[in-house]
Amino acid sequence: MTTTACIECGGDVAIAVAPMVGEIAPCRDCGVELEVLGIAPLELALAPEIEEDWGE
């Protein structure tokens, strides 16, 4: 595991050594969920909220 800064609060976010696009990583400080959008370079964005009709 490695850590990177949260895009919301600057806190620590644990990222796998070899992350996969689409992986979700929670911020330890503010609790926001971040999604890995790119690997080289590492790009994070806020994970989309789960909608009520997902999975139907």
Secondary structure, DSSP 8 states (H G I E B T S, - for coil): -EEEE-TTT--EEEE-SS--TT-EEEBTTT--EEEEEETTTTEEEE-----TTTT-
